[in-house]
Amino acid sequence: MAKYAVPYRLQVPMGGVRLTGGRFRDVFENNIRFLKGFDTDRMLYWYRVHKGKPAPGVPYGTDGGHFENNLKGQTAGEFLMGAGTALLWQEDEQLREMCRELIQEMDECRDNDGFIIPIPREQFDTKEYPNYTRAWITFGLLDAGYAGEQRAFELARDMADYFNHCHVLPYVKDLNLGFQGILANTRMYDAPNGRWEDMQVAIDHYQETWWLRQVIAGDHRAIYDHPGNHPHSTLLTTLEGYCDLYRATGNELYLQAVKSALSMYESKWQHVGGGINMCEFDTYYPGCNWLDPKHNYNELCSTNFWILLNQRMHRLEPDNAHYVDEMENSLYNVLFAAQVKDVGYHYLNFLQRAKDFRYLDRATCCASLGTRLAGLLPQFLYTYTDDTVYVDLYASSAAELPNGVKLEVESGLPRNGRVTVRVLEAARPFTLKLRMPRWACEDGKSYYKVHENVQSGAVFELDFPFRFKVTRYTGGEEIKGKERYAVEYGPMLFAAMGAPNPLTVHFDPDKPEEWFEPEYRNGRWILKLKDDNCHEYWPYMDIHDEPFDVYPIVEV
């Protein structure tokens, strides 16, 4: 019996891709340096306490330590996620040794039945342990397993076997943010040692058929008013799980719900730049589009789930370039914008005043998924079949794919749109599909340019034009008698620099090309405003601690 009723039509590389330059490589390398800054004693603190062993150091605990001290063990999962994905593409002796030290001691400190969360058993059905923490540890172990640490697969399997028969199952989805747990099960099934029981538990104990039908009906209350513990934009992770369930079963109900949800998020729940405009513990409604940092929105976790969900859909519908557009938009304008060199990741990516300070806490849910997303960057560049290669995202790189194709890409992005694709080797003629991104297309509709019978030695030159796109603000912070606009140039979201907020600038939103003068200065694009010496625009991804406004008031 086939493992999946609906197999992916596209494969993704699990190695063999090397970033050779540009912003993608910078983010990837920053992430490795960030991971090397972790202290294994601190990550293992609660494991050692749980086992009654000496526990030198202190657990991670910025701002009261919600994540590691209330959700013990999550930081080990965080590190293994980031290190495991990074090691797929680039061997690093220090990262490898840190992974092995964590895995070995987690193994020694787990319970005899495979329970691997460092807490007393009676605490398992409290807080977010059976869902969030179990998921993070499972993700980390699986990512380490794919990087070559086979024992990590076995530890993940043992924990799954415990969970699949535990006393929490009858009410697990009703616990704090219970929906998060479904993905731990579907990803476990996808592993080399996955079992159908993993999927069956997801169906029996996480699936909410009424919610799927609510989503299919286009009812936005499914997104902002889910009657569980509390609504959260990380409900997107449930959609990843349902996408996996569709592949496993072929049940069209799951796919219909995923597609409807994607459409709803894009129409009412996505900010310019790709962030998700809700989070938790706040008032939300369709199209609220909060800007003020007093609200919670644009959480990096939600962007992680958004990107990986769109990656799944691209693999199911290969020639629909829109899914990759969404991935690219969120990578440039959320992930890259969230990373603060090798120090950390912004938790909430505000669009007004200043970015948030929680990059200083290296042990958060957003830092965890930021490390995983940055470690997966090489995987997002290419997809393939036996006779076809898709170049999805353009970053300077070299790839040796399992179908016998070797190629390299030189990319000027995001400095310019000049791209060269060289085919170094091809076992036989193949079809090459090069994505034309929506930001470069005059009508804003992306597509794949198809080249057939491509052979070794072929060279393809591309030069994507950088176009302006201006978006008028609508939402809960409209200002009577005023209009606010965001500006994009090429793949990048820009922000007006300065304070106080909201800023007021002068240009014609119908003719931005007549008002803005692009200038490449000090390693970044700057948009200078005509006849204005006081305001300029910077790429949102290059802003760290400066005051800014993505949606200033615009007057002609």
N, C-alpha and C positions, 0 to 999 in steps of 0.2 A: 504493500500500500504506500503510495506517495505521501511524503510528509505534508505537502501543501496541495490542496485542491486547485489553487490558482497560483502557480509559481510566478515569481517576478519575471518580467520580460527583459529586464536589463540587470546585469551584474555590476557590483561595485568592487573596485580593487580593495584587497586587504593587505597590501604591501606593494612594493615595486614602484611607488611614486615618490619622487624627491623634489622638494621645493628648492629652487635655485636662486631666487631673488624676489624683491618686491615686498609689498605689504603683507601678503600671505605668509611669506617666510618670516618676516619680522614678528608677526603675531605668534606663529608656531614656536619660534625660538624664545620669545619672551615667556611663553607658557612653560617651556622646559626649565628655564631659570626660576620661574615662580615655583614649580614643583620641587625643585632641588632645595628651595628654602624651607621646606617642611622639616620638622623635627620628628623622627620616628618614635622617640620616647614619648612625646606629647600625644601623638596619634594612638599609641598603644596604651596610654595611661589607664583607661577604663577596662581594657582587656586584662591588664595585669592585676588591677584591683579586684576584678571579678573572680580571678583565679587565685587570689591571695598571694600573689608574687610581689616582690619589691617593684615600686612604680616611681622611678625618678622623674623629675620634671613636673609640669602641671599641664592639665588639659587645655586645649584652645578655648578661649572664653571671652573674646572682645564683647563689650557692652552686656555683660551678664552671662555670656556663654550659652545662649539659647540652643544653638545647634549641637555642639559637642557635649554639653553638660546636661541638656534635657533630652537629647536624642543620641545617646552614647553609641559610638562606633561609626557615626556617619562620616567623620573626617577620614578614616581609613578608606571608606568607600570612595570618597572624593579623590583622594590621591591615586588610588588604583584606577579610577576612570581616566584621569588625565594621563597618568604614566602609561597605562596599558594602551591607550589609543596612540600616544606619541611613539611608543616603541614599535608599532606596526611599520613605521616608515623610516625610523632612524634609531639605530642602536646607540645606547648610552649606558656605559658601565655603572655610573652612579645611580641612575634611575632604576636600572635592572636590579641592582643590589638592594635598593630601598624597597622595591616591590617584593623581593624574595624574603626580606626580613619581616615585612608586614604579614605576608601570607603564612610564613612558618609560625609566627607567634599567634596569629589568629587561629591557626590550626591547633596549636598546643593549648589555647585558652578556651576553646569551644567546649560545649557539653557533649557527652557521649552519643547523644542521639542526633548530632549535627547542628543543633541550635548554636548560632554563631554571633548573636548580638550580646554584648557584654553587660547584661542586666539580669537580675533575678527573674526567674520564669514568670512569677506572678505579676510582673510589671509589663509583660508583653502586650496585653490588651489595653494599655494606657497610652495617652499622648499619640504620637504618630509612629510608634514602633512597628506594628505589623504591615504598614503600608509604606510610608516615606523611608524609614530607616532600613527596613528589609529591602526595599527597592534599591536604595543607594549602595548597600553592601553587595547585593546581587549584581548590579550593573558593574561595580568595580571589579568583582571577582571574574565576571565574564570577560570584561575588557582585558584583564591580565591574562586570562586563559587564551584569548585570541592572540595575544602577544607572545605566546609560547610557554606560559606557566601552567602546565597541565593540572597541577594540584589545585589551582584556583577553580577550574571547572568542577572538580570533584567536591570541593567545599560548597560551591554554589548549589550543586545537585543535592548534597546532604541537607542543606538548609531548606531547599524546596520540598524535599521528601517530608521533613518535619512539618513544614507549613501546610502542605496539602492534606494533612490529617489532623490538624491542631484544633483545639476547642474554640478558637476565635472565629472560625469560618462562618458560622451562622449569622454573625453580626459584623463581620469585618468591614464591609463597605459602608456601614453606618458609623464607624469610628471617625476620629478627626481626619478630615480630608481623605476619607477612605478610598475614593476613586483612584488615588495614586498607585494603589497596589496592583492593579490589573497588569500594568506593563512589566512588572517583575516576573509575572507568570508567563506572559507571551514571549518575552525575551529569553526566558529560561527554556521554553519549548524550542526556540530557534537555535539554541546551542547544540553542539555535537552530541551531548548527552541529554538532550531534552526528551521529554516523554509526553504522550497525549494527555496524561493526567494533569499536566500543567495547564493545558488549554481547557480541559473539562472543569477544573476548579475556577478558572476565569469566567467561564460561562455560568456555572452554577452559583457562584458566590459574588461576582462583581457585575455581571451583565444586568442592565436595567432596560428592558425592552420598551417600557413606557417612555423612557427618556429618548431612546433611539427614534421612536415614532414622533415624539415632540420635536426633535431636531429636524427630521425629514419634513415635517409640516412647516418648517421655517419659523417656529416660535422662539423668539429671542429670550424668552424667560428660561429656556433650557440652558442658556449661557450665563445669565447674571442672577438667576434666582433658583438655582438647584437647591432642593430642600434638604440636602445633606447637612453636615456640620456647619459649613458656611461656603458661599460661592467663592470661586477662585479661578483666575485665568489658567492655572495649571490643569484645569479640566481638559485642556488640550492633550495631556498625556493619556487620558482615557481614549481619545480618538486614535492615538498611535496603537493602543491595544486593540481597538475594534478593527483597525486596518489589518493588523496581524490575524485577528480572528476571521476576517474575510478571506485572507489567503489560505488559512488552514481549513476552512469549511466550505468556501464558495457561496456562503449565504449572502445574497445581494442586499439584505437589510443593512448589514454593516457598512458596505460601500456606499449605499445611498445616504446613510447618516453622515459618513465622513465627508462626502462631497457637499452635502447641504450645509454642514457646519463650516467648512472652508469658505463657502460663499457668504455665509452670515458674518463670519469674522472679518472678511475683507470688506464687506459693505458697511459695518457698523462698529467694529471692535478693533480696527487696526489703525494706528497712527501713521502719518507720513514718516517714511524711513523704515517701516516694517515692524515697529514695536506694537505690543498688544496693550490697548488703552484701559485695561482694568487689572486689578490684582486681588486684594482681599481687604476686609475690614474697612469698607468705605461704601459710599452710595454710588451705584452705577446704573446706567440705563443705556439703551442702544444709541450710539452716537454721542455719548457724553464728552468724549475727547478731552479729558482733564489735562490742564497744563501746569497749574500751580503745584509746586512741590509739597503742599500740604496734603495732596491726594497721592494715592498709591497707584502707579501705572508703569508700563514699560519694564516689567520685571524680566531680568535676563533668563530666568528659568523658562518663562513662557515662550520666549524667542527660541530657546533650544528645542522645545517640543514642536514649535511651528516649523522650524527648519527641517527637523527629522521627519515630520509628518509629510511635508512637501517632497522630501527625498523619496519616501515610500511611494507617493503618488507618481512621481516621475518614473520610477522603476516599473510601475504598473501601466502607465500611459506614456511611453517613451517620447513620442513626437509632440507632446504638449509642452512647449517650452515655458509656459507660464509658471509651472511649478519651480523651475530653476530660477526664473526671474525673482520669485518670492524668496528663494534661498539666498540669492546674491544680494538683494536689497537688505535683508536682515543681517547678513554677515557684515557687510560694509558699515551699515548704519546703526547696528545694535551691538553685535559681538565686538567688532573692532573698536567701536566707540566706548564700550564698557571696559576694555582692558587698559589698565594703567601700567604700561611698560611691564616690568616683571614683579610689580608690587602686589597687584590684585585686580579685582573686577568690581566695577560699580554694580550694585544690586538693583537699584531702580535708575533708569536712564531718563531723567527729567528733560523736558524740552524748554524749560524756562528757568532763569536765574542762575542755577549752578547744578552740576551733577552731584549725586549723593556721596556721602562720606564713607559708606560701608565697604569701599574697596580696601579699607584698613583691616577688615576682618577676613582672614584667609579661610575661615571655616564656616561658610554659609552654603545654602542650597545653590545660590547663583554662582559663587566661586566654583562649586563642584561641577556644575554643568558647563560653566565657562571653560574649565580646563578640559572637559571631554570634547566640547565643540571645537576648541582650538586644536586639540590633538587629532581630530578627524578632518581637518582642512584638506589634506591631500586627497582624501576619498571623494570630496565633493567636485573635483575637477573633471573627472572622466567616468563614463559608464560604457559598457560594452556588451556585445553578444559574440557568438563564434565568428561572425563575418562583418561586424559593424563596430565602429568606435564613435562615441559621442564626445565631443569636447564641449563640456557644459559651462565651466567657469574658466576664465582666462587669467592664469597666474603663471609666472615663470617657473618652469618645472620640467622634469624628465620622467617619462613613464615607460615601464616595461610591463605590458599587460599579458594576462594568461592566454589570450587568443593569438599570441605570436607577433603582436604589433609593438614596436618601440617608436616613440616619438618624443619630441621636445617642443616646448612652447616658450617663446620669448614674449613677454607682455610688458607694455608700458603703463598698464593700469595700476593705480588710478591717476598717474601723472598725465598720460595721454592714451589714446585709443589704438595705438599701433601694436599689432600682434602678428607674430610669425609662427606658423605651425610647420614643423619639419618631420617627415616620416623617415626615421633612421633605418628601420627594418620592418619587413612584412613577410610572413611565411607564405602568403598568397595574396592576390588582389582582394581588397576589402572596400567597404563603403564607409566614408568618413562624413560625419554630420557635425557641422560647426554652428553653434548657436549664435543667432543674431539677437542681442539683448534688446528688450523693449525700450530702454533708455536711449538707444542709438537709432531706433526706427522712427521715422517721421510720424507714423500713425500710432506709435506706442504699442504695436502688436509684434511680439517676438515670434521667431520661427527658427527652424534648422535649415541651413543651406547644405544640400546633399551633393556629395562628390562620390561618384561610383568608380569602381575598378582602380582604386588608388594603389600605387605600388611604392616600394622602397625608393627613396630619393625625392619623392614629391614634396613641394614646398607651397604653402598657401600664405599669402600676405593679406592681412585685414587692417582696416583703418576705421575704427568706429568713431563717428562724430560725437562730440560732447554737445548735448542740447540742453537748453533750459526748460525746466518744468516748474510752474508756479501753482500752488494749491491754496485756495481760499479756506480759511478756518471756519468750521461750523462746530458747535458744541456748547457745553455748559458755561464757557467763559467768553462768549461773544460780548463785545462792548457796543452798546447802543450808539448808532451813528458812526461807527468806525468799522473798518475792514482790516483783517489780519491775514497775512499770506506767508507761506513757507516757500523756500526756493531750493530746487535741486539742480545740479549741474553734472551731467554725465551720470555715473552710478552713485553720486554722493549727495547726501542731504547737507545743506548749509545752514548756518545760524548767524544772525546779526550779533555782533559783539558789542558789549557795553552794558551799562546800568544807568538808571534804574529800569526795572521791568514793569509793564511792557514798554519796549522801546518804540519810538516813532521814526520811520525812515521814509524817504520819498523816491518813488519810482512808479512807472506805469506797469502794472502786473500783466497787461496784455502784450507788452513789448519789452520783456526783460533784457533781451539781447542789445537794446539801445541804451540801457541804463547801467549794465554791469560790464566791467572790464576785467576778465580773468587774468590773473598774474601768478606765475609760479614763483613763490618766494620762501626761502628757508625750509625747503623740503615739503611745502604744502601749497595747494591752490588757495589763492585769496581772490575774492570777488570785490573789486573796488567799485564804489557807487559814484556815478557821474555827479560832479559838482558837490561832493560831500567829503570833507576831510575828517569828519568825526566818526564815521561808521564804515566798517567793512565786514564782510562775511567770511567765516572760516568753515571748513568742513567739520561737521558735527563730530566725526570720528577723531579729530585732532584736538578737541577741546578737553581740558582736564579740570582745572580749578578756576577758569576765567568766567566772568559773568557773561550771559548770552541770552538770546531770545530767538527760538526757531520761528515763532509766529509773531513778529512785531506788527504794530499798527502801520499800515502803508497808506501814504497820501501822495498824490501826484504833484 
